[in-house]
Amino acid sequence: MAGRVMRLGDLVGTKVVDRDGRCYGRVTELAIRAASDPPEIDRLLIGAAALAIRVGVRGWLRRLIRRRFPAYVVPWSSIETIGARIVVRERPRRWR
């Protein structure tokens, strides 16, 4: 990852897998730590439900989306490689 220049938009839509190749979905958005100077990527949000949760979908529709399309959070520090797909060192945690 060092030395390579990427745009945030390059990460959105990228498939996220663990070391064993298990797919958790695609990056739907990134959380930035704006308090640092310069701002840093803090974590990746994965899955369609992550986007639905962030835009405020509530009630039965939110439960349905989360059941069908789980959302995951990946801390930036757990990313092993970024290329055609993002490989993470540890299993991403479910986002509630």
N, C-alpha and C positions, 0 to 999 in steps of 0.2 A: 504494500500500500504506500510505502514511503516514496516520495519523489513523483508520484503520478498525480496529475491534476484532473479532478473530476468536478462535474457540476452536480448539484443536488438532484436535478432532474434525471441524471444518469442512473441514480439508484432506485428511483420510483419505478415499480413494475418488475424489478429484478427478483428472480426466484431465490428463496432462502432455504438452505438445506443444512442438516447437521453433518458431522464427519462420516456417518454411516449412509448418507444419501437420502435420508428421510426428508421429504419436502413439507414445509410449514406454510407455504403460500408465497405471495409476492408482497414486496414493500408497497404500502399504500401511502405512508407519510413518514416524515422524520421529525423527531423532537429535538429542538435546538436549545442549548444552555446559553441563553442570551447574557447572563450575568458575567460570563467569562470574557476576557478580552484577548484575542478576538472571540466571537461566539463559536461554540463547538457543537458538533452533533453529539447528542446525549444517548439517544436510542432510536431504533427503528420500530415502526408499528407495522404489523403484518396482517394481511387478510382483509376481506371486504367488510367484515364486522368492525374492524378497527376504524375504518372511515365512517361507518354508520354511527358508531358510538361517539366519535369526535364531533360529528355535525349535529348531534342531539336527538337522534331517533330514540323514542321512548316507548314504553308499554309493550303490548303484545308483539308489535312489529320488531322491536329490538330483541326480544327473547327469541323470536323465530329466526332472525338473521344470525344471532349468536349461536343458536343450536345448529344451524345448517352450515355456517361459515365461521369457525372459531377465529378469534383474534389473538395474536401473540405479540410480546414485547421482547426485543433483543437489545441488550445494552451494547453500546458501541464497543466497549472493551472486550466483548466476547466474540467479536468478528475475527475470524482467522484469515480468510482471503476474500477478495472482491475481484470478480471477473465476469464471465458470462452468467455466473450465479454467485451468491454470497454464501460462504461456508462459515458456520458458527461452531465454536468449541464446545458449547454446552447446549442442552435442549432449551429452546425458548420457553418462557413461562406464559401461561394463558393470561390474557388481559381481561379483567372482570369488568 
